[in-house]
């Protein structure tokens, strides 16, 4: 077995790893690169392999930094099966068709503004490309070992990151590769804890928060309640950039759990994301995958996805109307890193207000608008115009859908014996810290994946 690393190798987005085994070529994830304009321009570049030569793709979960370039694979000649968990398969149309729409809109806007002689901008992929991709998807249940190619078996285990997220076990050539995908923390609302895996000949593991530990979740939840109380006294709005898959559903879960304590009935709550609204419906159909606490909350009132003062903004006109509200609104909108989507319009109308509160509840990649705001920028540029930042900013790290250093080390410790380890999906500072801790505790060599790096198993 031979493994090549071509994405999320020294950065947090763009997950993509190529496995050569049993005379076949299997791609693990094919995600979108996110961040600065320069970073995102790399998405349109050639793949470091011929997509037509791939035999299968296995996707760990439906976040766009893990699936966002799959339509480009298909567009460039990949015709094989795409394996992923059932819930992920249902989320894929929501995610990919939204990404196609954004890409088409960006190309159209660029062509309106292009100068004479400049080449015409093309979308990375279209809705037609996304639909072609979906026809190749082969859904799979958790905990079922399946032969996907002659001599190649896989099993998907619950990763506890988002609905349908999976740890991938792959057997071939008498060897076993484990790819963690993205691992969630223990005790995450709605989701079950990551499954324990005990044996691997090579482990490829994420390291997003490899250099830090999250605050305790109860303390984080108290902090969130305090922010809402502070914002109410300030007579301002609360803006929450949130990923449509995972973070939005968890926020609504906490709103239902603390409905009375946080006095949420006095607020107007807006879910300004047609995509998030569709995702909520997928979560509702798959509530059998929820953990026991979430099952109980699901049966209570208010239901997290049907809060009495929750307004779901489907149309552009509904979204624009929110910007007329100067106080008393909690606005959840994408994108989660504030690098696009409807949250940017709400930021333009609220960043200058000293009584506004912007709450970051997830990882903010280098180069994104969210990262600049978290880092304390006094001015930010949105849609070609500069805006002064007077709003109060809060980073609520304990709601992360990624486990922290302690969680990663605990999950690794279940393997007996300790397998060789390659760290992906993390910036170097995080990976180096985690590599040092695991290497010292378990006496193993830990490799940090670099683009183009290869390893034999």
C-alpha positions as CSV (number, residue, x, y, z in Angstrom):
1,X,0.0,0.0,0.0
2,X,1.3,3.4,-1.0
3,X,-0.2,6.7,0.2
4,X,0.3,10.2,-1.3
5,X,-0.7,13.4,0.4
6,X,-2.0,16.1,-1.9
7,X,-4.3,18.3,0.3
8,X,-4.7,19.6,3.9
9,X,-1.0,18.9,4.1
10,X,0.2,21.9,6.1
11,X,-3.1,23.7,6.1
12,X,-6.6,23.1,7.4
13,X,-8.6,22.9,4.1
14,X,-8.5,21.0,0.8
15,X,-8.4,17.5,2.2
16,X,-7.1,15.0,-0.4
17,X,-5.1,11.8,0.0
18,X,-4.4,9.2,-2.7
19,X,-4.0,5.5,-1.9
20,X,-2.4,3.0,-4.3
21,X,-3.4,-0.6,-3.2
22,X,-4.3,-3.9,-4.8
23,X,-3.5,-2.4,-8.2
24,X,-6.1,0.3,-7.6
25,X,-6.2,4.0,-6.9
26,X,-8.5,5.2,-4.2
27,X,-8.9,8.9,-3.3
28,X,-9.7,9.8,0.3
29,X,-11.6,13.2,0.2
30,X,-11.4,15.9,-2.4
31,X,-12.0,19.1,-0.7
32,X,-12.1,22.8,-1.5
33,X,-9.1,25.0,-0.5
34,X,-10.4,27.9,1.5
35,X,-8.8,31.1,2.8
36,X,-7.2,34.0,0.9
37,X,-7.9,34.8,-2.7
38,X,-4.5,33.3,-3.6
39,X,-5.2,30.1,-1.7
40,X,-8.6,29.7,-3.3
41,X,-7.2,30.3,-6.8
42,X,-5.4,26.9,-6.4
43,X,-8.7,25.1,-6.6
44,X,-8.8,25.6,-10.4
45,X,-5.3,24.2,-11.0
46,X,-4.6,20.7,-12.3
47,X,-4.8,17.7,-10.0
48,X,-1.5,16.0,-9.3
49,X,-2.9,12.9,-10.9
50,X,-5.2,12.1,-13.8
51,X,-8.8,11.9,-12.4
52,X,-9.7,9.4,-15.1
53,X,-7.3,6.9,-13.6
54,X,-9.0,6.9,-10.2
55,X,-10.9,3.7,-9.4
56,X,-13.0,5.1,-6.4
57,X,-13.4,8.0,-4.1
58,X,-14.2,7.7,-0.4
59,X,-15.5,10.8,1.4
60,X,-15.2,11.2,5.2
61,X,-18.0,13.8,5.5
62,X,-19.9,16.5,3.7
63,X,-18.1,19.7,4.7
64,X,-17.0,21.6,1.6
65,X,-13.3,21.4,2.5
66,X,-13.6,17.6,2.1
67,X,-16.0,17.3,-0.9
68,X,-15.8,20.6,-2.7
69,X,-13.6,19.5,-5.6
70,X,-15.3,16.2,-6.3
71,X,-17.4,17.8,-9.2
72,X,-14.1,19.0,-10.7
73,X,-12.8,15.4,-10.6
74,X,-15.9,14.3,-12.5
75,X,-15.7,17.2,-14.9
76,X,-12.1,16.2,-15.7
77,X,-12.8,12.5,-16.3
78,X,-13.5,10.5,-13.1
79,X,-16.2,8.0,-13.7
80,X,-15.9,5.6,-10.7
81,X,-18.1,5.2,-7.5
82,X,-18.1,7.7,-4.7
83,X,-18.5,6.1,-1.3
84,X,-19.8,7.9,1.8
85,X,-22.2,7.5,4.7
86,X,-25.9,7.7,4.1
87,X,-26.4,11.1,5.9
88,X,-23.4,12.5,4.1
89,X,-24.9,11.4,0.8
90,X,-28.0,13.3,1.6
91,X,-26.0,16.4,2.6
92,X,-23.9,16.4,-0.6
93,X,-26.6,17.8,-3.0
94,X,-27.2,20.7,-0.6
95,X,-23.5,21.5,-0.3
96,X,-22.4,21.0,-3.8
97,X,-25.3,22.7,-5.5
98,X,-24.8,25.7,-3.2
99,X,-21.1,25.8,-4.1
100,X,-21.9,25.6,-7.8
101,X,-24.3,28.5,-7.5
102,X,-21.7,30.6,-5.7
103,X,-19.0,29.7,-8.3
104,X,-21.3,30.5,-11.2
105,X,-22.3,33.8,-9.5
106,X,-18.7,34.8,-8.9
107,X,-17.8,34.1,-12.5
108,X,-20.7,36.1,-13.8
109,X,-19.8,39.0,-11.5
110,X,-16.1,38.9,-12.6
111,X,-17.2,38.9,-16.3
112,X,-19.3,42.0,-15.8
113,X,-16.3,43.8,-14.4
114,X,-13.6,42.4,-16.7
115,X,-11.6,44.7,-18.9
116,X,-11.2,44.3,-22.6
117,X,-8.7,41.7,-23.5
118,X,-9.0,39.8,-20.2
119,X,-10.0,36.1,-20.4
120,X,-13.6,35.2,-19.6
121,X,-14.0,33.9,-16.0
122,X,-15.3,30.3,-15.7
123,X,-17.0,28.8,-12.7
124,X,-15.0,26.1,-10.9
125,X,-17.9,23.8,-11.6
126,X,-21.6,24.2,-12.5
127,X,-24.8,22.8,-11.2
128,X,-24.8,20.3,-14.0
129,X,-21.3,19.1,-12.9
130,X,-22.6,18.7,-9.4
131,X,-25.6,16.7,-10.6
132,X,-23.4,14.4,-12.6
133,X,-21.3,13.9,-9.4
134,X,-24.3,12.9,-7.3
135,X,-25.2,10.1,-9.8
136,X,-21.9,8.4,-8.9
137,X,-22.5,8.4,-5.1
138,X,-22.9,5.1,-3.3
139,X,-24.2,5.5,0.2
140,X,-23.0,3.2,3.0
141,X,-24.0,2.5,6.6
142,X,-21.8,2.8,9.6
143,X,-20.0,-0.3,10.8
144,X,-20.4,-2.4,7.7
145,X,-17.2,-3.7,6.1
146,X,-17.8,-3.5,2.3
147,X,-15.7,-4.6,-0.7
148,X,-15.6,-1.5,-2.9
149,X,-13.0,-2.8,-5.4
150,X,-11.4,-6.2,-5.9
151,X,-9.0,-6.6,-3.0
152,X,-10.1,-3.4,-1.3
153,X,-12.5,-3.2,1.7
154,X,-13.6,-0.2,3.7
155,X,-15.7,0.4,6.8
156,X,-17.1,3.7,8.0
157,X,-17.2,4.5,11.8
158,X,-18.9,7.4,13.4
159,X,-16.5,10.3,13.8
160,X,-18.8,12.5,15.9
161,X,-17.9,15.7,13.9
162,X,-21.1,16.4,11.9
163,X,-24.1,14.2,10.9
164,X,-22.7,11.4,8.7
165,X,-19.1,12.1,9.5
166,X,-16.9,9.0,9.3
167,X,-13.6,7.5,10.3
168,X,-12.5,5.4,7.3
169,X,-10.9,2.0,7.7
170,X,-9.4,0.6,4.5
171,X,-8.0,-2.9,4.1
172,X,-5.8,-3.9,1.1
173,X,-2.6,-5.8,0.4
174,X,-2.8,-7.4,3.8
175,X,-2.5,-4.0,5.5
176,X,-4.9,-1.6,7.2
177,X,-5.0,2.2,6.8
178,X,-7.1,4.3,9.1
179,X,-8.1,7.9,8.1
180,X,-9.6,9.8,10.9
181,X,-11.4,12.4,8.8
182,X,-12.4,15.1,11.2
183,X,-13.0,14.0,14.8
184,X,-15.5,15.6,17.1
185,X,-15.1,16.1,20.8
186,X,-16.7,13.7,23.3
187,X,-20.0,15.0,24.6
188,X,-20.8,17.1,21.5
189,X,-24.6,17.8,21.5
190,X,-26.7,15.9,19.0
191,X,-23.8,13.6,17.9
192,X,-22.4,10.4,19.3
193,X,-18.8,10.3,20.5
194,X,-16.2,9.3,17.9
195,X,-15.9,5.5,17.5
196,X,-12.9,3.8,19.0
197,X,-10.6,2.0,16.6
198,X,-7.9,-0.2,18.0
199,X,-5.6,-1.4,15.1
200,X,-3.9,0.2,12.1
201,X,-0.7,-0.3,10.1
202,X,-0.8,3.4,9.3
203,X,-3.0,6.2,10.9
204,X,-3.7,9.4,9.0
205,X,-5.1,11.8,11.6
206,X,-6.4,15.4,11.6
207,X,-4.7,17.9,13.9
208,X,-6.8,21.1,13.6
209,X,-6.5,21.9,17.3
210,X,-3.4,19.9,18.0
211,X,-1.8,22.7,20.0
212,X,-4.6,23.6,22.4
213,X,-7.5,22.4,24.6
214,X,-11.0,23.7,24.4
215,X,-12.8,25.3,27.3
216,X,-15.2,23.0,29.1
217,X,-18.5,22.9,27.2
218,X,-20.6,23.9,30.2
219,X,-18.4,26.9,30.8
220,X,-18.7,27.8,27.0
221,X,-22.5,27.5,27.1
222,X,-22.6,29.9,30.1
223,X,-20.4,32.3,28.2
224,X,-22.8,32.2,25.3
225,X,-25.7,33.0,27.6
226,X,-23.7,35.9,29.1
227,X,-23.1,37.3,25.6
228,X,-26.8,37.3,24.9
229,X,-27.6,39.0,28.2
230,X,-24.9,41.7,27.5
231,X,-26.1,42.3,24.0
232,X,-29.7,42.7,25.2
233,X,-28.6,45.3,27.7
234,X,-26.6,47.0,25.0
235,X,-29.7,47.1,22.8
236,X,-27.7,45.6,19.9
237,X,-27.8,42.7,17.5
238,X,-25.8,39.4,17.7
239,X,-24.2,38.1,14.6
240,X,-23.0,34.5,14.4
241,X,-21.2,33.3,11.3
242,X,-21.9,29.6,11.3
243,X,-21.3,26.6,9.0
244,X,-24.6,25.4,7.6
245,X,-23.7,21.8,8.5
246,X,-23.0,21.1,12.2
247,X,-22.5,24.4,13.9
248,X,-25.9,25.8,13.1
249,X,-27.7,22.7,14.3
250,X,-25.7,22.7,17.6
251,X,-26.5,26.4,18.2
252,X,-30.3,25.7,17.8
253,X,-29.9,22.7,20.1
254,X,-28.4,25.0,22.9
255,X,-31.1,27.6,22.2
256,X,-33.8,24.9,22.9
257,X,-32.0,23.6,26.0
258,X,-31.6,27.1,27.5
259,X,-34.7,28.8,26.1
260,X,-35.9,30.0,29.5
261,X,-32.6,30.7,31.2
262,X,-31.3,32.8,28.3
263,X,-34.7,34.6,27.9
264,X,-34.6,33.8,24.2
265,X,-38.3,34.5,23.7
266,X,-37.6,38.2,23.8
267,X,-35.3,38.0,20.8
268,X,-36.0,37.6,17.1
269,X,-33.9,34.7,15.9
270,X,-33.0,34.5,12.2
271,X,-31.5,31.6,10.4
272,X,-30.4,33.4,7.3
273,X,-29.2,30.5,5.2
274,X,-31.4,28.6,2.7
275,X,-28.7,25.9,2.7
276,X,-28.8,25.6,6.6
277,X,-32.6,25.3,6.4
278,X,-32.2,22.3,4.0
279,X,-29.5,20.8,6.2
280,X,-31.9,21.1,9.2
281,X,-34.3,18.9,7.3
282,X,-31.6,16.3,6.7
283,X,-30.8,16.3,10.4
284,X,-34.4,15.8,11.2
285,X,-34.7,12.8,8.9
286,X,-31.7,11.2,10.5
287,X,-32.5,11.9,14.1
288,X,-31.9,8.2,14.8
289,X,-28.1,9.0,14.6
290,X,-28.5,11.5,17.5
291,X,-27.0,10.7,20.9
292,X,-29.4,9.9,23.9
293,X,-29.5,13.5,25.2
294,X,-30.4,14.9,21.8
295,X,-33.1,12.2,21.4
296,X,-34.6,13.5,24.6
297,X,-34.4,17.1,23.6
298,X,-35.9,16.2,20.2
299,X,-39.1,15.0,22.0
300,X,-39.4,18.0,24.2
301,X,-40.7,21.5,23.6
302,X,-39.4,23.7,22.0
303,X,-38.0,21.4,19.4
304,X,-34.5,22.8,18.4
305,X,-35.4,23.1,14.8
306,X,-38.9,24.6,15.4
307,X,-38.3,27.4,17.9
308,X,-41.4,29.6,18.1
309,X,-39.5,32.8,17.2
310,X,-37.1,31.3,14.6
311,X,-37.4,32.9,11.2
312,X,-35.8,31.1,8.3
313,X,-34.9,33.5,5.5
314,X,-35.2,31.7,2.2
315,X,-35.3,34.6,-0.2
316,X,-32.8,37.5,-0.8
317,X,-35.6,39.9,0.1
318,X,-36.1,38.3,3.5
319,X,-32.4,38.5,4.1
320,X,-32.2,42.1,3.2
321,X,-35.1,43.0,5.5
322,X,-33.1,41.8,8.5
323,X,-30.6,44.6,7.9
324,X,-33.4,47.1,8.8
325,X,-33.3,45.7,12.4
326,X,-31.0,47.7,14.7
327,X,-31.5,45.7,17.9
328,X,-33.0,42.6,19.4
329,X,-32.0,40.2,16.6
330,X,-29.8,37.1,16.8
331,X,-28.6,36.4,13.2
332,X,-27.1,33.0,12.3
333,X,-25.8,33.1,8.7
334,X,-23.1,31.6,6.6
335,X,-20.3,31.3,5.8
336,X,-18.7,30.0,9.0
337,X,-15.4,31.9,8.3
338,X,-17.3,35.0,7.1
339,X,-15.5,34.7,3.8
340,X,-18.7,34.9,1.7
341,X,-22.4,34.4,1.9
342,X,-25.1,36.4,3.6
343,X,-23.2,37.0,6.8
344,X,-21.0,39.6,5.0
345,X,-24.1,41.7,4.3
346,X,-25.0,41.7,8.0
347,X,-21.5,42.5,9.0
348,X,-21.5,45.5,6.7
349,X,-24.6,46.9,8.5
350,X,-23.5,46.0,12.0
351,X,-19.7,46.2,12.3
352,X,-19.7,50.0,12.8
353,X,-22.1,49.8,15.8
354,X,-20.6,49.7,19.2
355,X,-23.6,47.9,20.6
356,X,-23.4,45.0,18.1
357,X,-21.8,41.7,19.1
358,X,-20.1,39.3,16.6
359,X,-19.7,35.8,18.0
360,X,-17.3,33.3,16.4
361,X,-18.1,29.7,17.2
362,X,-15.7,27.8,14.9
363,X,-12.2,27.7,13.4
364,X,-11.2,30.7,11.3
365,X,-8.6,29.8,8.7
366,X,-5.7,32.1,7.8
367,X,-6.7,34.6,5.2
368,X,-10.4,34.7,5.9
369,X,-12.5,37.7,6.9
370,X,-13.4,35.8,10.1
371,X,-9.7,35.4,11.0
372,X,-9.0,39.1,10.5
373,X,-11.9,40.0,12.8
374,X,-10.8,37.5,15.4
375,X,-7.2,38.9,15.2
376,X,-8.6,42.3,16.1
377,X,-8.6,44.2,12.7
378,X,-9.8,47.8,13.1
379,X,-10.8,47.9,9.4
380,X,-11.9,45.1,7.1
381,X,-12.8,45.1,3.4
382,X,-16.1,43.6,2.3
383,X,-17.3,43.7,-1.3
384,X,-14.6,46.2,-2.3
385,X,-15.3,48.7,0.5
386,X,-13.6,49.3,3.8
387,X,-15.6,49.1,7.1
388,X,-14.5,50.3,10.5
389,X,-14.9,47.6,13.2
390,X,-16.6,49.0,16.3
391,X,-18.6,45.9,17.2
392,X,-17.7,43.8,20.1
393,X,-16.1,40.4,19.1
394,X,-16.3,37.1,21.0
395,X,-14.5,33.9,20.3
396,X,-16.4,31.0,21.8
397,X,-13.9,28.1,21.2
398,X,-15.6,25.4,23.3
399,X,-18.3,24.9,20.6
400,X,-15.8,23.5,18.1
401,X,-16.8,20.5,16.1
402,X,-13.2,19.4,16.1
403,X,-11.7,17.7,19.2
404,X,-8.8,19.3,20.9
405,X,-5.2,18.1,21.7
406,X,-6.4,16.1,24.7
407,X,-9.1,14.5,22.6
408,X,-6.8,13.6,19.7
409,X,-4.3,12.1,22.1
410,X,-6.9,10.1,23.9
411,X,-8.3,8.8,20.6
412,X,-4.8,7.8,19.4
413,X,-4.1,6.0,22.7
414,X,-6.8,3.4,22.0
415,X,-4.6,1.9,19.2
416,X,-2.6,-1.2,20.3
417,X,0.1,-1.2,19.4
418,X,0.7,2.4,18.6
419,X,0.7,2.8,14.8
420,X,2.9,5.0,12.6
421,X,1.2,8.4,12.4
422,X,0.9,11.1,9.7
423,X,-0.7,14.4,10.7
424,X,-2.9,16.2,8.2
425,X,-5.6,19.0,8.3
426,X,-3.7,21.3,10.6
427,X,-1.4,24.4,10.5
428,X,2.2,23.6,11.3
429,X,2.1,25.1,14.8
430,X,-0.7,22.8,15.8
431,X,0.8,19.7,14.1
432,X,4.2,20.2,15.6
433,X,2.8,20.5,19.1
434,X,0.7,17.4,18.7
435,X,3.5,15.5,17.1
436,X,5.8,16.3,20.1
437,X,3.2,15.2,22.7
438,X,2.3,11.9,21.0
439,X,5.9,11.1,20.1
440,X,7.0,11.7,23.7
441,X,4.2,9.7,25.2
442,X,4.1,6.7,22.8
443,X,7.6,6.6,21.4
444,X,6.5,6.7,17.8
445,X,7.8,8.8,14.9
446,X,5.1,11.3,13.7
447,X,5.3,12.6,10.2
448,X,3.8,15.9,9.1
449,X,2.3,15.6,5.7
450,X,3.6,17.9,2.9
451,X,2.1,18.3,-0.6
452,X,3.4,15.4,-2.7
453,X,4.8,13.5,0.2
454,X,4.4,9.7,-0.1
455,X,4.7,6.8,2.4
456,X,4.6,3.0,2.0
457,X,2.6,0.9,4.4
